[in-house]
Amino acid sequence: MSTGLYRQECAITVLGGPTVVIDLGGLRIVSDPTFDEAGPHGYLTKTAGPAVDEDGVGPVDLVLVSHEAHPDNLDERGRAFAKAAPLVLTGPVAAGRLGSPAVGLSPWASRSLPRADGGGDLTVMAVPAVHGPEDGERDTDGNVNCEVTGFVLSGQGLPTVYVSGDNASVRTVADISRRVPDIDAAVLHAGAARVPAKFGGRPLSLDSRGAAAAAAVLGADTVVPAHYDGWAHFSEGLPEIELAFHEAGLSALVRVAAHGTWVQLTR
């Protein structure tokens, strides 16, 4: 396991599973922290721990939680990590369950926080996500499976970064792209997660072809795949992702580095 992550000016690294560290505007942002070691988590099984642990990540300015209902997106140590952060942004239902310091944002709502680089504010917009097939049964809040939130990070002079969360809907990505037409980089949860008891085993997150389609719709210059390994319920991995982008003629967009290794971003 890596001993630590040096601060970057503008970069992304995947630690394994859904956990991504984004250094942007002088801030360190962690999405969907999962730091437990491999082992069973109820009906899900974690097959690998993170490339970097909590100590290696160091002080964090903001945690993004797409949803807290499933342990592959917020496990026990990840939950403790989030609770110790200065600020957690998530959906309203998840914020109510997590308590302080979580703040709930409904889709299209934003929260701004001052950047450490003196460049003004970083704005975080919550965007919708569909955690399963479009025709999946919806709960009383209109969510498929559970409430899931994606995020768009932006600021003056910074690349605009989309973090999908566990979204399986290309239609939803198209809606986001219409509202935010200038996305520069996208972190896509792309492991085609499947649980036999849910929706007939259909994907609960983007499959590889869906990820390629989402990238084409977004028009982003950089795509960082995440949430395709580390858990047994992923049905597709990096080879399938790279093949789908190759077949779509989009291989030049994909940035893959060893977990815990930085992918540099440019505006």
DODREN-462326 format. One line per field, with one value per residue: x negated, y negated, z of N, C-alpha, C in turn; residue in three letters. Coordinates in nm, 2 decimals. Atoms other than C-alpha are relative to their C-alpha. Layout:
n_x c(X; ...)
n_y c(Y; ...)
n_z c(Z; ...)
ca_x c(X; ...)
ca_y c(Y; ...)
ca_z c(Z; ...)
c_x c(X; ...)
c_y c(Y; ...)
c_z c(Z; ...)
resn c(ALA; ...)
END
This chain:
n_x c(-0.08; 0.08; 0.02; -0.06; -0.03; 0.04; -0.09; 0.01; -0.07; -0.13; 0.02; -0.10; 0.05; -0.10; 0.06; -0.06; -0.15; -0.05; 0.07; 0.08; 0.05; 0.01; 0.07; -0.05; -0.01; 0.06; -0.08; 0.01; -0.14; 0.00; -0.14; -0.04; 0.11; -0.01; 0.13; 0.00; 0.07; -0.08; -0.08; -0.14; -0.08; -0.14; -0.02; 0.10; 0.14; 0.12; 0.11; 0.13; 0.00; 0.04; 0.14; 0.05; -0.09; -0.04; 0.12; 0.07; -0.08; 0.03; -0.11; -0.09; -0.08; -0.14; -0.03; -0.12; -0.05; -0.10; -0.11; 0.06; -0.08; 0.07; 0.14; 0.11; 0.02; 0.04; 0.02; 0.01; 0.11; -0.03; -0.10; 0.07; 0.08; -0.09; -0.05; 0.11; 0.03; -0.07; -0.12; -0.04; -0.12; -0.06; -0.14; -0.07; -0.03; 0.12; 0.04; -0.08; 0.05; 0.14; 0.02; 0.11; 0.00; -0.06; -0.10; -0.07; -0.03; -0.09; 0.06; 0.01; 0.04; 0.15; 0.07; 0.13; 0.10; 0.12; 0.11; 0.13; 0.10; -0.03; -0.06; -0.14; -0.07; -0.03; -0.14; -0.04; -0.14; -0.05; -0.07; -0.07; 0.06; -0.10; 0.08; -0.06; -0.06; -0.10; -0.14; 0.00; -0.10; 0.05; -0.05; -0.09; 0.07; 0.03; 0.13; 0.02; 0.09; 0.01; 0.05; 0.14; 0.03; 0.12; 0.05; 0.09; 0.08; 0.04; 0.05; 0.07; 0.13; 0.01; -0.08; -0.13; 0.02; -0.13; 0.01; -0.14; -0.07; -0.05; -0.11; -0.01; -0.09; 0.06; -0.09; 0.03; 0.12; -0.04; -0.07; 0.11; 0.08; -0.08; 0.01; 0.14; 0.05; 0.15; 0.07; 0.13; 0.04; -0.11; 0.03; -0.12; -0.01; -0.02; 0.02; -0.12; -0.03; -0.12; -0.05; -0.10; -0.13; -0.05; -0.03; 0.03; 0.14; 0.04; 0.10; -0.04; 0.08; 0.04; 0.09; 0.10; -0.06; -0.07; 0.10; 0.05; -0.11; 0.00; 0.11; -0.03; -0.10; 0.06; 0.10; 0.12; 0.14; 0.06; -0.09; 0.07; -0.09; 0.00; -0.10; -0.01; 0.08; 0.01; -0.12; -0.04; -0.12; 0.03; 0.00; 0.09; 0.12; 0.07; 0.01; -0.12; -0.01; 0.09; -0.05; -0.12; 0.04; 0.07; -0.10; -0.07; 0.09; 0.01; 0.11; 0.08; -0.05; 0.01; 0.12; 0.01; 0.13; -0.01; -0.07; 0.09; 0.09; -0.08; -0.03; 0.00; -0.11; 0.02; -0.12)
n_y c(0.12; 0.12; 0.07; 0.13; 0.07; 0.14; 0.09; 0.03; 0.13; -0.03; -0.14; -0.10; -0.14; -0.10; -0.08; -0.13; 0.01; 0.13; 0.10; 0.08; 0.13; 0.10; 0.12; 0.10; 0.13; 0.00; -0.08; -0.15; -0.05; -0.14; -0.05; -0.13; -0.06; -0.14; -0.03; -0.13; -0.10; -0.10; -0.09; 0.01; 0.11; -0.04; -0.08; 0.04; -0.05; 0.09; -0.09; 0.07; 0.12; 0.12; 0.01; 0.09; 0.01; 0.13; 0.07; 0.03; 0.11; 0.12; 0.09; 0.02; 0.12; -0.03; -0.14; -0.02; -0.13; -0.02; -0.06; -0.07; -0.12; -0.13; 0.00; 0.01; 0.14; 0.06; -0.11; 0.04; 0.09; 0.11; 0.08; 0.07; 0.10; 0.11; 0.07; 0.08; 0.11; 0.13; 0.01; -0.10; 0.03; -0.12; 0.03; 0.03; -0.12; -0.05; 0.10; -0.03; -0.12; 0.02; 0.10; 0.10; 0.13; -0.02; 0.09; -0.06; 0.09; -0.06; 0.02; 0.14; 0.09; 0.02; 0.05; 0.05; 0.02; 0.08; -0.08; 0.03; 0.06; 0.14; 0.02; 0.02; -0.11; -0.13; -0.03; -0.14; -0.02; -0.14; -0.04; -0.12; -0.13; -0.10; -0.12; -0.12; 0.02; 0.11; -0.05; -0.06; 0.05; 0.11; 0.01; 0.11; 0.12; -0.01; -0.06; -0.14; -0.06; 0.09; 0.13; 0.01; 0.14; 0.03; 0.14; 0.07; 0.09; 0.10; 0.12; 0.09; -0.05; -0.14; -0.09; -0.04; -0.14; -0.07; -0.12; -0.06; -0.09; -0.12; 0.03; -0.10; 0.06; 0.09; 0.11; 0.10; 0.06; 0.09; 0.12; 0.08; 0.07; 0.12; 0.11; 0.04; -0.04; 0.02; -0.09; -0.03; -0.13; -0.08; -0.12; -0.08; -0.13; -0.07; -0.15; -0.08; -0.07; -0.08; -0.08; -0.09; 0.03; 0.13; 0.03; -0.12; -0.01; 0.10; 0.08; 0.11; 0.11; 0.00; -0.10; 0.06; 0.07; 0.12; 0.10; 0.07; 0.08; 0.11; 0.09; 0.07; 0.10; 0.11; 0.07; 0.03; -0.04; -0.09; -0.09; -0.09; -0.10; -0.04; -0.10; -0.12; -0.10; 0.00; -0.06; -0.11; 0.01; 0.07; -0.10; 0.04; 0.06; 0.09; -0.05; 0.03; 0.15; 0.04; -0.05; 0.08; 0.13; -0.03; -0.02; 0.12; 0.10; 0.10; -0.05; 0.12; 0.07; -0.07; 0.02; -0.10; -0.01; -0.09; 0.07; 0.08; 0.07; 0.12; 0.04; 0.15; 0.07; 0.13; 0.08)
n_z c(0.00; 0.01; -0.13; 0.00; 0.13; 0.00; 0.05; 0.14; 0.04; 0.07; 0.03; -0.05; -0.01; -0.05; -0.10; 0.01; -0.02; 0.04; -0.08; 0.09; -0.06; 0.10; -0.04; 0.09; -0.06; -0.13; -0.09; 0.01; 0.00; 0.00; 0.03; -0.04; -0.07; -0.05; -0.04; -0.06; 0.07; 0.07; -0.09; 0.02; -0.05; 0.03; 0.12; 0.09; -0.04; 0.04; 0.04; -0.02; -0.07; 0.08; 0.03; -0.10; -0.11; -0.05; -0.04; 0.12; 0.06; -0.08; -0.02; 0.11; -0.02; 0.03; 0.04; 0.08; -0.02; 0.09; -0.08; -0.12; -0.02; 0.04; -0.05; 0.10; 0.02; -0.13; -0.10; -0.14; -0.02; 0.09; -0.07; -0.10; 0.07; 0.04; -0.12; -0.05; 0.10; -0.03; 0.07; 0.09; 0.09; 0.04; 0.02; -0.13; -0.08; -0.06; -0.10; -0.12; -0.07; -0.05; -0.10; 0.01; 0.07; 0.13; 0.05; 0.11; 0.12; 0.10; 0.13; 0.06; -0.10; -0.01; -0.13; 0.03; -0.12; 0.04; 0.05; -0.08; 0.09; 0.02; 0.13; -0.02; -0.06; 0.07; -0.01; 0.01; 0.04; 0.00; 0.12; -0.02; 0.04; -0.01; -0.05; 0.05; 0.14; 0.00; -0.03; -0.13; -0.09; -0.08; -0.13; -0.02; 0.04; 0.15; 0.02; 0.04; -0.10; -0.11; 0.03; 0.04; 0.05; 0.07; -0.03; 0.10; -0.07; 0.10; -0.05; 0.09; 0.04; -0.03; 0.08; -0.05; -0.02; -0.03; -0.07; 0.04; -0.10; 0.06; 0.09; 0.11; 0.10; 0.09; 0.01; -0.10; 0.04; 0.11; -0.07; -0.06; 0.11; 0.05; -0.10; -0.02; 0.13; 0.01; -0.09; 0.05; -0.05; -0.06; -0.08; 0.03; -0.06; 0.13; -0.01; 0.03; -0.12; 0.01; -0.11; 0.06; -0.05; 0.04; 0.14; 0.09; 0.03; 0.10; -0.06; -0.10; 0.04; 0.14; 0.06; 0.08; 0.11; -0.05; -0.04; 0.13; 0.05; -0.09; 0.03; 0.13; -0.03; -0.08; 0.08; -0.08; 0.05; -0.09; -0.07; -0.10; -0.05; -0.14; -0.05; 0.08; -0.07; -0.15; -0.06; 0.08; 0.08; 0.12; 0.11; 0.11; -0.06; 0.09; 0.14; 0.07; 0.02; 0.11; 0.13; 0.04; 0.05; 0.13; 0.10; 0.02; 0.06; -0.11; -0.09; -0.03; -0.12; -0.12; -0.08; -0.10; -0.07; -0.11; -0.12; -0.08; 0.09; 0.05; 0.13; 0.00; 0.08; 0.05; 0.03)
ca_x c(0.00; -0.13; -0.25; -0.09; 0.05; -0.14; 0.08; 0.14; 0.24; 0.51; 0.53; 0.74; 0.64; 0.86; 0.78; 0.99; 1.37; 1.55; 1.30; 1.14; 0.92; 0.95; 0.70; 0.86; 0.83; 0.60; 0.86; 0.84; 1.18; 1.25; 1.56; 1.73; 1.46; 1.41; 1.12; 1.21; 0.99; 1.12; 1.40; 1.78; 2.02; 2.36; 2.47; 2.17; 1.80; 1.50; 1.21; 0.94; 0.86; 0.76; 0.43; 0.39; 0.54; 0.69; 0.35; 0.21; 0.49; 0.42; 0.62; 0.93; 1.13; 1.45; 1.60; 1.86; 2.09; 2.30; 2.51; 2.46; 2.71; 2.46; 2.13; 1.94; 1.98; 1.94; 1.80; 1.73; 1.39; 1.51; 1.81; 1.58; 1.35; 1.65; 1.78; 1.43; 1.42; 1.50; 1.78; 1.97; 2.20; 2.45; 2.82; 3.09; 3.19; 2.83; 2.75; 3.03; 2.89; 2.53; 2.58; 2.32; 2.11; 2.32; 2.52; 2.79; 2.82; 3.12; 3.04; 2.93; 2.86; 2.51; 2.28; 1.97; 1.66; 1.35; 1.06; 0.72; 0.54; 0.69; 0.88; 1.23; 1.48; 1.52; 1.88; 2.02; 2.35; 2.55; 2.68; 2.92; 2.82; 3.03; 2.90; 3.04; 3.24; 3.47; 3.78; 3.68; 3.94; 3.91; 3.95; 4.17; 3.90; 3.88; 3.55; 3.45; 3.29; 3.21; 3.12; 2.79; 2.63; 2.37; 2.16; 2.01; 1.72; 1.63; 1.45; 1.29; 0.98; 1.04; 1.15; 1.51; 1.52; 1.83; 1.84; 2.12; 2.18; 2.36; 2.56; 2.67; 2.86; 2.71; 3.03; 2.95; 2.60; 2.75; 2.97; 2.66; 2.47; 2.75; 2.74; 2.36; 2.23; 1.86; 1.75; 1.38; 1.33; 1.56; 1.51; 1.75; 1.85; 1.83; 1.82; 2.17; 2.25; 2.51; 2.70; 2.91; 3.20; 3.23; 3.39; 3.34; 2.96; 2.95; 2.67; 2.70; 2.42; 2.28; 2.16; 1.87; 2.07; 2.28; 1.97; 1.84; 2.18; 2.18; 1.84; 1.95; 2.25; 2.05; 1.78; 1.52; 1.15; 1.07; 1.25; 1.13; 1.30; 1.38; 1.58; 1.50; 1.28; 1.24; 1.59; 1.73; 2.05; 1.88; 1.95; 1.71; 1.36; 1.09; 1.04; 1.41; 1.40; 1.10; 1.25; 1.58; 1.40; 1.18; 1.48; 1.64; 1.33; 1.29; 0.97; 0.79; 1.02; 0.96; 0.70; 0.60; 0.32; 0.24; 0.45; 0.30; 0.12; 0.23; 0.39; 0.32; 0.60; 0.58; 0.83)
ca_y c(0.00; -0.34; -0.56; -0.88; -1.11; -1.43; -1.73; -1.80; -2.12; -1.95; -1.57; -1.26; -0.92; -0.61; -0.42; -0.12; -0.05; -0.39; -0.58; -0.87; -1.16; -1.48; -1.77; -2.08; -2.45; -2.38; -2.15; -1.77; -1.60; -1.24; -1.07; -0.76; -0.67; -0.29; -0.20; 0.14; 0.44; 0.73; 0.94; 0.98; 0.69; 0.84; 0.97; 0.80; 0.92; 0.68; 0.85; 0.59; 0.31; -0.05; -0.13; -0.41; -0.42; -0.70; -0.81; -0.81; -1.04; -1.28; -1.59; -1.63; -1.94; -1.78; -1.43; -1.35; -1.06; -0.94; -0.72; -0.57; -0.28; -0.03; 0.07; 0.08; -0.30; -0.38; -0.11; -0.12; -0.29; -0.51; -0.63; -0.72; -0.90; -1.10; -1.18; -1.33; -1.56; -1.93; -1.89; -1.61; -1.67; -1.41; -1.37; -1.48; -1.13; -1.03; -1.35; -1.28; -0.94; -1.05; -1.35; -1.63; -1.73; -1.60; -1.85; -1.73; -1.87; -1.79; -1.75; -2.08; -2.24; -2.38; -2.45; -2.67; -2.67; -2.89; -2.75; -2.72; -2.84; -3.19; -3.15; -3.22; -2.95; -2.58; -2.51; -2.16; -2.09; -1.78; -1.60; -1.31; -0.94; -0.63; -0.32; -0.06; -0.02; -0.30; -0.09; 0.02; -0.02; -0.35; -0.43; -0.70; -0.96; -0.85; -0.67; -0.35; -0.12; -0.41; -0.78; -0.83; -1.17; -1.26; -1.58; -1.84; -2.04; -2.37; -2.70; -2.99; -2.86; -2.50; -2.20; -2.11; -1.76; -1.52; -1.24; -1.00; -0.80; -0.47; -0.58; -0.33; -0.58; -0.73; -0.94; -1.10; -1.17; -1.34; -1.56; -1.66; -1.74; -1.97; -2.16; -2.16; -2.16; -2.22; -1.92; -1.86; -1.54; -1.26; -1.00; -0.72; -0.43; -0.17; 0.19; 0.30; 0.39; 0.67; 0.83; 1.13; 1.03; 0.68; 0.60; 0.95; 0.91; 0.61; 0.36; 0.12; -0.10; -0.18; 0.11; 0.06; -0.03; -0.26; -0.43; -0.49; -0.62; -0.85; -0.98; -1.06; -1.24; -1.45; -1.54; -1.53; -1.52; -1.30; -0.99; -0.82; -0.49; -0.39; -0.13; 0.16; 0.36; 0.45; 0.60; 0.93; 0.80; 0.61; 0.80; 0.60; 0.48; 0.27; 0.50; 0.46; 0.08; 0.04; 0.26; 0.06; -0.27; -0.12; 0.00; -0.34; -0.52; -0.69; -0.52; -0.86; -0.98; -0.71; -0.78; -0.47; -0.46; -0.22; -0.28; -0.55; -0.70; -1.05; -1.14; -1.50; -1.73; -2.03; -2.30)
ca_z c(0.00; -0.09; 0.20; 0.08; -0.19; -0.25; -0.32; -0.69; -0.87; -1.08; -1.09; -1.02; -0.88; -0.83; -0.51; -0.60; -0.61; -0.63; -0.42; -0.61; -0.49; -0.68; -0.62; -0.76; -0.68; -0.39; -0.23; -0.17; -0.25; -0.19; -0.35; -0.21; 0.05; 0.10; 0.31; 0.46; 0.38; 0.16; 0.31; 0.32; 0.36; 0.39; 0.05; -0.12; -0.11; -0.12; -0.30; -0.25; -0.02; -0.13; -0.29; -0.03; 0.32; 0.52; 0.66; 0.31; 0.18; 0.46; 0.54; 0.32; 0.25; 0.11; 0.08; -0.19; -0.11; -0.40; -0.17; 0.18; 0.14; -0.01; 0.15; -0.18; -0.19; 0.18; 0.40; 0.77; 0.76; 0.47; 0.68; 0.97; 0.73; 0.59; 0.94; 1.03; 0.72; 0.74; 0.49; 0.32; 0.02; -0.07; -0.14; 0.11; 0.22; 0.27; 0.46; 0.70; 0.77; 0.80; 1.01; 1.06; 0.87; 0.58; 0.37; 0.14; -0.22; -0.44; -0.81; -0.98; -0.64; -0.57; -0.28; -0.31; -0.09; -0.10; -0.29; -0.11; -0.42; -0.40; -0.72; -0.58; -0.51; -0.61; -0.70; -0.65; -0.83; -0.75; -1.05; -1.09; -1.12; -1.18; -0.99; -1.22; -1.55; -1.66; -1.62; -1.27; -1.00; -0.82; -0.46; -0.31; -0.38; -0.75; -0.71; -0.88; -0.61; -0.38; -0.38; -0.57; -0.65; -0.91; -0.89; -1.12; -0.99; -1.15; -1.09; -1.27; -1.46; -1.35; -1.56; -1.51; -1.36; -1.36; -1.11; -1.21; -0.89; -0.95; -1.25; -1.52; -1.74; -2.05; -2.08; -1.75; -1.87; -2.18; -1.95; -1.75; -2.07; -2.19; -1.86; -1.83; -2.18; -2.10; -1.90; -1.94; -1.74; -1.63; -1.36; -1.47; -1.25; -1.52; -1.38; -1.48; -1.12; -1.10; -0.81; -0.92; -0.69; -0.83; -1.16; -1.30; -1.27; -1.51; -1.46; -1.16; -1.30; -1.64; -1.85; -2.08; -2.38; -2.18; -2.04; -2.40; -2.50; -2.19; -2.28; -2.64; -2.51; -2.26; -2.51; -2.23; -2.32; -2.03; -1.90; -1.58; -1.52; -1.16; -0.96; -1.19; -0.95; -0.58; -0.54; -0.66; -0.81; -1.09; -1.42; -1.64; -1.57; -1.74; -2.04; -2.13; -2.08; -2.30; -2.57; -2.57; -2.60; -2.88; -3.07; -3.03; -3.16; -2.82; -2.68; -2.68; -2.40; -2.15; -1.88; -1.68; -1.42; -1.15; -0.84; -0.63; -0.93; -1.06; -1.38; -1.46; -1.58; -1.80; -1.87)
c_x c(-0.09; 0.00; 0.07; 0.02; -0.05; 0.11; -0.03; 0.07; 0.13; -0.01; 0.10; -0.08; 0.11; -0.08; 0.05; 0.15; 0.04; -0.08; -0.10; -0.04; -0.02; -0.07; 0.04; 0.01; -0.06; 0.07; -0.02; 0.15; -0.01; 0.15; 0.01; -0.12; 0.03; -0.14; -0.01; -0.09; 0.10; 0.08; 0.15; 0.06; 0.14; 0.01; -0.11; -0.14; -0.10; -0.12; -0.13; 0.01; -0.05; -0.15; -0.07; 0.10; 0.03; -0.12; -0.07; 0.07; -0.03; 0.12; 0.09; 0.09; 0.15; 0.01; 0.14; 0.05; 0.12; 0.13; -0.06; 0.08; -0.07; -0.14; -0.11; -0.02; -0.03; 0.00; -0.03; -0.11; 0.03; 0.10; -0.07; -0.09; 0.09; 0.04; -0.11; -0.03; 0.07; 0.14; 0.03; 0.12; 0.05; 0.15; 0.08; 0.03; -0.13; -0.05; 0.07; -0.05; -0.14; -0.01; -0.12; -0.13; 0.06; 0.11; 0.07; 0.03; 0.10; -0.06; 0.01; -0.03; -0.15; -0.04; -0.14; -0.08; -0.12; -0.11; -0.13; -0.10; 0.02; 0.08; 0.15; 0.06; 0.00; 0.15; 0.03; 0.15; 0.04; 0.08; 0.06; -0.08; 0.11; -0.08; 0.06; 0.07; 0.11; 0.14; 0.01; 0.11; -0.06; 0.06; 0.09; -0.06; -0.04; -0.14; 0.00; -0.11; -0.02; -0.04; -0.15; -0.02; -0.14; -0.04; -0.07; -0.07; -0.05; -0.05; -0.08; -0.15; -0.03; 0.07; 0.13; 0.00; 0.14; -0.04; 0.13; 0.07; 0.05; 0.12; -0.01; 0.06; -0.08; 0.10; -0.02; -0.13; 0.03; 0.06; -0.11; -0.08; 0.07; -0.01; -0.14; -0.07; -0.15; -0.08; -0.13; -0.05; 0.11; -0.06; 0.13; -0.01; 0.05; -0.02; 0.12; 0.03; 0.13; 0.02; 0.12; 0.14; 0.06; 0.01; -0.04; -0.15; -0.05; -0.10; 0.06; -0.09; -0.04; -0.07; -0.10; 0.05; 0.07; -0.09; -0.05; 0.11; 0.01; -0.11; 0.02; 0.10; -0.06; -0.10; -0.12; -0.13; -0.06; 0.10; -0.08; 0.10; -0.02; 0.10; 0.02; -0.08; 0.01; 0.13; 0.05; 0.12; -0.02; 0.00; -0.09; -0.12; -0.07; -0.02; 0.13; 0.02; -0.09; 0.04; 0.12; -0.04; -0.08; 0.10; 0.08; -0.09; -0.04; -0.12; -0.08; 0.05; -0.03; -0.14; 0.00; -0.14; 0.02; 0.06; -0.10; -0.10; 0.09; 0.02; 0.01; 0.11; -0.05; 0.13; 0.01)
c_y c(-0.12; -0.08; -0.13; -0.06; -0.14; -0.09; -0.03; -0.13; 0.03; 0.14; 0.08; 0.13; 0.08; 0.08; 0.14; -0.01; -0.14; -0.12; -0.08; -0.12; -0.10; -0.12; -0.11; -0.13; -0.01; 0.08; 0.15; 0.05; 0.15; 0.04; 0.15; 0.08; 0.15; 0.05; 0.14; 0.10; 0.10; 0.08; -0.02; -0.12; 0.03; 0.09; -0.04; 0.05; -0.10; 0.09; -0.06; -0.13; -0.12; 0.00; -0.10; -0.01; -0.14; -0.09; -0.05; -0.11; -0.13; -0.09; -0.02; -0.12; 0.03; 0.15; -0.01; 0.14; 0.02; 0.06; 0.08; 0.13; 0.13; -0.01; -0.01; -0.15; -0.08; 0.11; -0.05; -0.11; -0.13; -0.10; -0.08; -0.11; -0.12; -0.08; -0.10; -0.11; -0.13; -0.01; 0.12; -0.04; 0.13; -0.03; -0.03; 0.11; 0.05; -0.09; 0.02; 0.12; -0.01; -0.09; -0.09; 0.08; 0.01; -0.11; 0.06; -0.10; 0.08; -0.02; -0.14; -0.10; -0.01; -0.05; -0.05; -0.01; -0.06; 0.10; -0.04; -0.06; -0.15; -0.03; -0.02; 0.12; 0.13; 0.02; 0.15; 0.00; 0.15; 0.02; 0.14; 0.12; 0.10; 0.13; 0.13; -0.03; -0.11; 0.04; 0.07; -0.06; -0.11; -0.01; -0.13; -0.13; 0.00; 0.05; 0.14; 0.06; -0.08; -0.14; 0.01; -0.14; 0.00; -0.14; -0.06; -0.11; -0.10; -0.13; -0.07; 0.06; 0.14; 0.08; 0.03; 0.15; 0.06; 0.13; 0.07; 0.06; 0.13; -0.03; 0.10; -0.06; -0.10; -0.12; -0.10; -0.07; -0.11; -0.12; -0.08; -0.08; -0.12; -0.11; -0.05; 0.04; 0.00; 0.09; 0.04; 0.14; 0.07; 0.12; 0.09; 0.13; 0.10; 0.15; 0.09; 0.08; 0.08; 0.08; 0.08; -0.04; -0.13; -0.01; 0.11; 0.01; -0.10; -0.10; -0.11; -0.12; 0.01; 0.12; -0.07; -0.08; -0.12; -0.11; -0.07; -0.09; -0.13; -0.10; -0.08; -0.11; -0.12; -0.08; -0.04; 0.04; 0.11; 0.09; 0.09; 0.10; 0.03; 0.10; 0.11; 0.11; -0.01; 0.06; 0.11; -0.02; -0.08; 0.11; -0.04; -0.07; -0.09; 0.05; -0.03; -0.15; -0.04; 0.05; -0.08; -0.13; 0.01; 0.01; -0.13; -0.11; -0.11; 0.04; -0.12; -0.07; 0.06; -0.02; 0.11; 0.00; 0.10; -0.07; -0.07; -0.08; -0.11; 0.00; -0.15; -0.05; -0.13; -0.06; -0.01)
c_z c(0.00; 0.13; 0.00; -0.13; 0.01; -0.07; -0.15; -0.03; -0.06; -0.05; 0.07; 0.02; 0.05; 0.10; 0.00; 0.03; -0.05; 0.05; -0.09; 0.08; -0.11; 0.07; -0.10; 0.07; 0.14; 0.11; -0.03; 0.02; -0.02; -0.03; 0.04; 0.07; 0.04; 0.04; 0.08; -0.08; -0.06; 0.10; -0.03; 0.06; -0.03; -0.12; -0.11; 0.06; -0.05; -0.03; 0.01; 0.08; -0.09; -0.03; 0.10; 0.11; 0.04; 0.03; -0.13; -0.08; 0.07; 0.01; -0.13; 0.02; -0.03; -0.04; -0.08; 0.02; -0.10; 0.06; 0.12; 0.02; -0.03; 0.05; -0.10; -0.04; 0.13; 0.10; 0.14; 0.02; -0.09; 0.07; 0.11; -0.06; -0.04; 0.12; 0.06; -0.09; 0.04; -0.06; -0.09; -0.08; -0.05; -0.03; 0.13; 0.09; 0.07; 0.11; 0.13; 0.07; 0.06; 0.11; -0.03; -0.03; -0.14; -0.04; -0.12; -0.12; -0.09; -0.14; -0.05; 0.11; 0.01; 0.13; -0.05; 0.12; -0.05; -0.04; 0.08; -0.09; -0.03; -0.12; 0.01; 0.06; -0.09; 0.01; -0.02; -0.03; 0.01; -0.12; 0.01; -0.04; 0.02; 0.02; -0.05; -0.14; 0.01; 0.04; 0.14; 0.09; 0.09; 0.14; 0.01; -0.03; -0.15; -0.03; -0.04; 0.10; 0.13; -0.05; -0.04; -0.06; -0.07; 0.03; -0.12; 0.08; -0.10; 0.08; -0.11; -0.03; 0.03; -0.11; 0.07; 0.01; 0.04; 0.07; 0.00; 0.12; -0.07; -0.09; -0.12; -0.12; -0.09; -0.03; 0.10; -0.03; -0.11; 0.06; 0.07; -0.10; -0.05; 0.10; 0.02; -0.12; -0.01; 0.10; -0.06; 0.03; 0.07; 0.07; -0.01; 0.08; -0.10; 0.02; -0.02; 0.13; -0.01; 0.13; -0.05; 0.05; -0.04; -0.15; -0.10; -0.03; -0.10; 0.07; 0.09; -0.02; -0.14; -0.04; -0.09; -0.12; 0.04; 0.04; -0.13; -0.05; 0.09; -0.03; -0.13; 0.02; 0.07; -0.08; 0.09; -0.07; 0.08; 0.07; 0.10; 0.05; 0.15; 0.03; -0.10; 0.06; 0.15; 0.06; -0.10; -0.09; -0.13; -0.11; -0.11; 0.07; -0.11; -0.14; -0.08; -0.03; -0.11; -0.13; -0.05; -0.05; -0.13; -0.11; -0.03; -0.06; 0.11; 0.09; 0.05; 0.13; 0.13; 0.06; 0.11; 0.06; 0.11; 0.12; 0.09; -0.08; -0.07; -0.15; 0.00; -0.09; -0.05; -0.04; -0.15)
resn c(MET; SER; THR; GLY; LEU; TYR; ARG; GLN; GLU; CYS; ALA; ILE; THR; VAL; LEU; GLY; GLY; PRO; THR; VAL; VAL; ILE; ASP; LEU; GLY; GLY; LEU; ARG; ILE; VAL; SER; ASP; PRO; THR; PHE; ASP; GLU; ALA; GLY; PRO; HIS; GLY; TYR; LEU; THR; LYS; THR; ALA; GLY; PRO; ALA; VAL; ASP; GLU; ASP; GLY; VAL; GLY; PRO; VAL; ASP; LEU; VAL; LEU; VAL; SER; HIS; GLU; ALA; HIS; PRO; ASP; ASN; LEU; ASP; GLU; ARG; GLY; ARG; ALA; PHE; ALA; LYS; ALA; ALA; PRO; LEU; VAL; LEU; THR; GLY; PRO; VAL; ALA; ALA; GLY; ARG; LEU; GLY; SER; PRO; ALA; VAL; GLY; LEU; SER; PRO; TRP; ALA; SER; ARG; SER; LEU; PRO; ARG; ALA; ASP; GLY; GLY; GLY; ASP; LEU; THR; VAL; MET; ALA; VAL; PRO; ALA; VAL; HIS; GLY; PRO; GLU; ASP; GLY; GLU; ARG; ASP; THR; ASP; GLY; ASN; VAL; ASN; CYS; GLU; VAL; THR; GLY; PHE; VAL; LEU; SER; GLY; GLN; GLY; LEU; PRO; THR; VAL; TYR; VAL; SER; GLY; ASP; ASN; ALA; SER; VAL; ARG; THR; VAL; ALA; ASP; ILE; SER; ARG; ARG; VAL; PRO; ASP; ILE; ASP; ALA; ALA; VAL; LEU; HIS; ALA; GLY; ALA; ALA; ARG; VAL; PRO; ALA; LYS; PHE; GLY; GLY; ARG; PRO; LEU; SER; LEU; ASP; SER; ARG; GLY; ALA; ALA; ALA; ALA; ALA; ALA; VAL; LEU; GLY; ALA; ASP; THR; VAL; VAL; PRO; ALA; HIS; TYR; ASP; GLY; TRP; ALA; HIS; PHE; SER; GLU; GLY; LEU; PRO; GLU; ILE; GLU; LEU; ALA; PHE; HIS; GLU; ALA; GLY; LEU; SER; ALA; LEU; VAL; ARG; VAL; ALA; ALA; HIS; GLY; THR; TRP; VAL; GLN; LEU; THR; ARG)
END
